[in-house]
Amino acid sequence: MRKRDDREYGLTAEDRKHEIERRFGAGEYARAQGILAGVARPTQQILGAIVFLARNVDDLPDLVELANKDPQTLLNAATVKEERG
């Protein structure tokens, strides 16, 4: 099993920028940041989980909504994804 690069978790602003640009394209960073700004109680862990779980930029609004309604479920989903590789 390969070890993930720590940047993939997006736990810092710099790592989130790197992951957004790597996975979605450099042109999507501003759009992604605008969507992430909708998180009611942003923490590094919640913002990182959103980016980690998103398959594309279009997934972000639903993940932000989940973070606002039930942040623990979001964090649990990120943990499951990490454990499953």
Secondary structure as UniProt FT lines:
FT   HELIX           6..9
FT   HELIX           13..24
FT   HELIX           26..28
FT   HELIX           29..36
FT   TURN            37..38
FT   HELIX           44..53
FT   HELIX           57..59
FT   HELIX           60..69
FT   HELIX           71..84
//
